Amino acid sequence: MSGNAWPEHIVKSGPSGLDNGGHFTSRDEGNSRLGDVCGMSRRNPMPVEAKVSVVIPAWIHGSFDMLRDSITSVLSQRFRDFHLIVVDDGSPVPVELDRLGIRDPRVRCLRQANGGPSIARNRGILHSVSEYVAFLDADDLWHPDKLGLQVTYMDAHPEAILCYTDYSRGESPASARSRLAYYRPRQPGDEFHDLLRENFVLTSSVLVRRSALSQSGLFDPSLKGPEDIDLWLRLARIGRFGFVDEILVHKIDHGNNLSSSPEFLRNSIVMIDRWLQVVGDGDIAHDLLLRKKRDRVYSLAYLCKRNGWLSEARQNYIACARLGLRPLKNYLAAGMLSLPKRVVKRLLLH
C-alpha cells in the first residue's frame, strides 16, 4: 500500500456521511460441519462463490448512517472478489438495503429475531460459500486496501489460519493513531499465550479461513462480550496467526466501554473458568488465566460495590482473597460489606 492515507471522503465525514458509492473436501461437507458446530441450520446460502464472505451483524436503534458507512467502506475495497452478508439482528426498524441506497448485487441482508452479535455472525458464516470469512462491526470502517492486503498475505502463507491488522480508534480516522504501536505478539506462533496476556485482535480486523472455523467452532452465544477472545483462543490452538502491520480498520469511539461493564466481567470469568479446565496445571497458560481471573474478579467486586450491589461485591472480594490477591485487604473489604447497609453507605461516602 502506498502510504496509509484514508480516502478523503472518509477523513472528512468521520463516522458518517460517506458516498454511496473453505478448504473443505466438498462445499456440502464443509457447510454441514459448520452447521453442526453451532447447532444452526444453513439455508439459502449466497448463490455464487466468492473468495471472501464479509459478515456485518447489525442492531440499529437510531440512524442508519453508521451502517451505511460501514457497508460503503466494504464496497470501496480495491479487492473485488467478495460477498457481503448483513445480518439484521432484530432491529426495531428493519434494515433495508434500498433505504440505505445499497444496490450492489454482492450485498445480501438477512433478518432474524434479536439474539446478539454472536448468533448474527454465526448465521452469516453459515450462509457464506467462501474460502475466507471477514468480520466488520456495523459502526467500524475499513481502509480500501484492507481485504486485498490480507488475502495476499493468506494466499502466500497457507500455514496461517487467521490474519489480523493494526487499527485505530476515535471519532475520525484523520486524528486516530495505531492501537498496536506499543504491543506486538512476543513470540510469533505463540498467539495462544499472547492472547491470554492481552487481546490484540480486533474483530473487525479479522480474515479467517472458513475451514479453520469448522475445526474451532463458531462464536459462543452464551458469552456476551468475551465471545471474540474465546474464539481467537480456540483458533490459536489449531494454527498460527498472520499480521498485516498497517492501520486498515478504524473503530468508531462511542465513549462507552463494554469491557468494563459488569456483564462483560461476569462472562469473562465464566470463559476463564472454562479454559482453566482445558489447560494443564503445569502450563504457563494456567498462571496467565489465574492472573486474568484475579483482575476480572477484583474489577467486578469494585463495580458491584460502586453500584450498591453489596452482596455480589462481598462474594467477589472473598473470591479475590481465595485467589491470593491481597487476601487481608479483600477479606477486610468483604467484612465491611457485611455490616448493615446504611452503615456501609455511610462508610463509602467517607
N, C-alpha and C positions, 0 to 999 in steps of 0.2 A: 504494500500500500504506500503510495507516495504521500507522506505526511499523515497527520492524524486529524486533519480538519474535518469537522462535520459539515454537511451541506448547509448552505446559507439559510434555507427555509426552516431547518430545524433549529439552528442557532438563534435566529430572530424570533421565532414563535415560542421557543421554550416548550413547556409541556403540552401546549395545544395550538391549534390553528395551522396544521400542516396542509400542503396542497393535496388534493385527492388524486392525486395523481393515478434388507434384512438378510442377512446371510443365512437364510433357512434352506433346508434341502428343498422345500417347496413352500410357496406362499401360504397354502392352506394349512400346512403343518405349523408354520410359524404363527399364523393367526390363532389357531386352536390353542397352542401353548400359551400365548399371551392371554387369551380369554380365560384359560384355566387358572392362571396365576392370580387374578384378582376377582374371580367369580362373576365376571360380567360377560354377557353375550356380545358378539360383534356383528352388527347389522349395518347394511348399506355403507360399505367402505367407499373411499374415494375411487371413482371409476377407472382412473388411469394412473399407472405407477409413475412416481417421480423420484428423484434422487433423495429429496428431503421432504419430510412432513413437518410443518410448523404447527404447534398447538398453542392456542391462546385461551385460557379459561377466563370467563368474564361474568362478573356480577355487577351490573350497573344500576345505581340507585339515584343518579342525577344526570349530569351532562354526558353525552356520548363522545365529547371531543377527544378525551384521552384515548379511548378505544380506537377512534378513527385514526389518531396519530400513530398508535402502535401498529395498526394494520398497514398504514401507509409506509411506515419505516420498513416493513417486510416487503411490500410491493416495490419499494425503491432499491432492493438488493440488486447488485450487478450480476450476481449468480441467479439464474432464472429458473433452474430446474427444481421447482418445489411446489407443493400444495400447502395451503393454509387452512387449518381447521379451527374455527372459532366455536367454542362450546359455551353457550349461554346458560349459566348456572342458575336458572330461575330468576332472572332479573325482573323487578316489578313491571318495568316496561320492556317488552321483548326486544332483543337485538334483531334489527332487520337491516340487511346489507344495503338495500335500496335507499333506506333512510340515511345511511351513512355515506351514500354516494359511491359505494364499492360495487363495481360491476365486472370485476376480473373473474374469468371462469375458473381460475385456480383457487378461488376462495369459496369455502363452504361453511355454513353456520348450522350447528346442531343445538337443539334446545332440550333441557332436562329440568326436572324439579331440583330445587336447591339442595346440594349435597356437599358443597365445599370444593375448594380448588383441587384436592387430590382426586376426587371422583371425576371432576371435569377433565383434568389432564389425562386420567386413565382412559376415559371414554374417547378422547382424541387419539390417544395412542392406538387403541383398538380399532379405530376407523382408518388408521394410516396404512399405506401399502408401500412404504419407502425403506430404503437401506438405512437412512438416518432419521432421527427424530430430534427436533429442536423445540425449546420451550421459550415462551415470551409472556410475561405478565401483561395485563391489559392496560397498564399505565407506564410501561417502560418503552424505551426506544432503541432501535438497532442502528449502528453505522452501516452505510450501504455495502461495505466490504466484509461484513461480519460472516455471512454464510460462505462466501467464496473462499476466504482465508481458512476457515475451519474445515471445509470439505477438502481443500487441497492438502491440509495437514493430515487429515484422517486417511485419505487415499494413499498418502506417502508413508503412513505409519500404521500398517494393518494390525500391529500388536496393541495399539491404543483402542480402548472401547469407548472412551468419552473424551471430549475436548471442551475446555472452558477458556474464557478470556478475561483480561483485565476489564474493569468497568469504572464508571464514575457515578457520583450521586449528588443531587442538588436540584434546584429549580429549573436550571437550563444547562445543556451540555457546554455552553460557551464558557461558563465560570467554574465548572466542576473539574476535580483533579482525580488522579488514579487512586483507587481504593486498595490496590495491592502493591503500591510502590514500596512499602516497608515490610511486605510479607511475601515470601516465596516458599513453596514446599522445601523442607530441609533436605530431604533425600529423594531425588526422582525415583519413582517406582514404589515409594513407601507412602502412598497417599492415605492409606487407612489410618496409620498412626498420626500423620499430619492433620487429618480431618478431626481427630479426637482432640487435638490442641486448639484448632480454630477452623471454623467452616469458611474456607476461602473460595468456595464455588457458588457463584450466584446462579440461581435457577435460570434466569433469562439469558445467561451466557452459555448454557449447555447445548452441545450437539452430541448425541449418543447413538451408538449402533443399536438398531432395533433388536437385533439378535441377542445383544447383551441383556436387554430388558427381559427377554424370555427366560434367561438364567437367573437374574437377580430378583425378579418380581417387580411390581409397579409401586406407585406411591401408596403408602398405608393411610387409608382414610380415617383411621382411629387416632392418628397423631396430627392434631390441628396445630400447625406451627413448625415443629421439627421434622415434618414428613420429608423435607428435601434432604437434610443431612442424613437421615436414616437410609434413604435410597442411595445416596453417594457412598455411604459406608458399605452397603451391600455390593455395590458395583466395584468398589475398591478392592474387595476380597477376591474378585474373579478376573481382574485385569488392570492394566495401568491407564493413567490419565495423560492426556496431552494438554499443552498450554500454549495459547497464542498471546504473546506479550504485546498486545495492543489494546487500547481502550475502545472496545467495539460495542459496548452496551452502556446506556445511560439510565440509571434508576431515578425516577422522579421522587423527590423528597417531600412527603406529606406532613412531616413533623410528628408523626406517631410511630412508635417503636414497638412492634409486636413482640420482639424478643425479650422485652422487659415486662410483659403482661403476665398476670397470674396464670392464665390458661396455658400460655406458651411454656412457662416454667413447670407447671404440673405435668404437661405432656412430655417435656424434656426428661423429667425424672422417670416417667414410665418407660421412655425409649432407652435411657441409660440402664435401667434395671434389666431390660430385655437383653441388651448387649453384654451386660455383666454375666449373664447365664451362658452366653455363647463363647466368650474368650476364657482362656485358662488363667488360673491364679498367677502363674509364673510369667505371663505375657506382660510386656510393658503397657499393652492396651488396658489391662486391668487397673493399673495405677492411674493411668490417664483418665479412665472412666470414673474412678472414685474421686479424683480431684475435681472433675467436672460436676459430679453429683453433689459434692460438698458446696461448690459455688452456687449451683442451682437451688439447693435446699435452703441455703442461707439467704439468698435473694428472695425466695418465696416467703420465708419467715418474716423478713423485713417488710415486704409489701403487704402481707396479711396484717401485721401489726399496724402499719400506717393506715390501712383501710378499716381498722377496727374489728377484724376477724380474729379475735383473740384466741379462740380455741385452736384454730388451724395454725396460728402463729406459734402457739406454745408447742404443739406437736412437732413443728418443723425445727424449732430451736433445740428440742430434745434430740431429734434426728441428727442435727448438726453435731451435737456433743457426742453422740454414739459413733458418728463417723470420724471422730477425732479432731474436729475443727474447734479449737479454743473451748474445750469442754467446760471449764469453770465459768467462763463468761456466758456461754449459751445455757448452761443449767441455771445460772442466776437469772438470765432473761426469762426462761421458762417459768421459774419460780415466781418472778414478779408478775407475770401474766396470769398466775393462778389466784392472785388477790381479787377482791371484789371489783367489778367492772368500773365503778365510779372512782375507786382508788387508783386503778391503772390509768384511767383517763387523766386524772389529776397529775400523776407522775409523768405521763408522757408530755403533758403541757409544759412541764418544767424541765 
